[in-house]
Amino acid sequence: MFLVIAAFSVLPVRPALAYTVTLLAIFAGLSVVTGSDVVLLGQLALAALLIAHLSYFGRQVSAERARSDEQFRLSRTDVLTGLDNRRGMYERIQRAFARSLDEDGGGNGGSRSCWPTSIISSA
């Protein structure tokens, strides 16, 4: 079973499936020749099928997560410069204001004012 897990963690899905089928054929041949338990062979086949299924869909989920992360990053940065765009800037400012409110204990009676002392504007 370790060989099947190693194949699916290293190889692409199709070659790993071919490798698994080859291993199962070898085990089947040995089972027929030695008269061993066929139930064990069935259990190995089911386990290999489960590993293949989890490996294939796990890779799909990982690829989808990477695409989603890339889209999130692109929605908040300028493609050319890599700097924050308007949405990214507003989110960063909101986080900074929230952080300043947390540090001041709500802004009432703290040592610093929770309101900005200057506003940057582009007309």
N, C-alpha and C positions, 0 to 999 in steps of 0.2 A: 504494500500500500504506500510505503514511503516513496517508491519510484514514481508512482502515479502523481502524488502530491508535488514531488520535485519537478516532474515534467510540466505540470500545469502552472507552476510558479515561474518557470524559466522560459518555456517555449510558447510560441503563439498557439491559439486554440486548436487549429486543424492538425498541425504536427503532433501536438500533445494527445489528441484523440487517436491519431494513427498509432502512436507509440503505445497508448493504453490498450487499444484493440490487439496489437501485436503481443503485448504481455499477457492479455487474457487468453489469446489463442495458444500461447505456449503453456500456460497453466492448464488450459482445457486438454491439450494433448498429453501433458504429464498426468492429469487426472484419469484420462482414459487408459493410458498405458499401465499405470500403477494400480488402477482400480480404487482410487481415493474417493473421498466424499465429494459429491457433485454439489451439495448444498453450499459448501464453502465457496465453490466457484461462483455460484449465483450471488452470494453475499459480496464477494469481491467485485463482481460486475455492477451490482447496485451501488456500492461505495464509490466505485470509479465514476459512475454516472452522476452521482451527487457531487463529487468533486468537480467534474467537468461543468456541471450546471452552475455551481457557485463561482467557479473561476470565470466563466463567460460573463455572467451577469454582474459580477464584482468589477470586472474591467469596464463594462458599460457604465456602471454607476460612477466609477472613478473618472471616466472620460467626460460624462455629463457634469460632474462637479467641477472639473477643470474648465469646461466651457462656461459654466455659470460664473465661476470666479473671474474669468477673463472678461466676461460681459459686464460684471459689476465694476471691475477696475476701469474698463473703457468708458463706462457711463459717468465716471467721476473725474476723469483726467483728460487732458488734451492729448490727442494721438501724436501730434507733431513734437510737442515739447515735453510731455510727460508730467506737466504741472496740473494742479487742480483746476477744473473748470468751475462754472458758477455753482453747480450742485455740490461739488466737492468742497468748495470754499464755504458755502453756507453750512454744510454739515460740520466742517471743522470749527467754524465760529460758534455754532450751537454747542458743540462739545466743550469749547473753551469757556463759554458762559456758564454752562452747567458745572464745570469743574471749579470755576471761581465761586459759584454759589455754595458748592459743597465745602470749599475751604473756609468760607466766611461763616458758615453755620446758618445759611439762609439770607445773609446780607443785612440783617437787622442787628445792630450793636457790635458787629465785627470790627476789626481794625482797618479793613479795606472796604471800599464801596463795591457793591456788586454790579454797578453800572459802568459801561465803558467811559473812559475819559475823552476819547476821540472816536470819530466815525470816519471811515475811509469810504469815499463815494466817487464813482466815476459817472460823469454826466454825459 
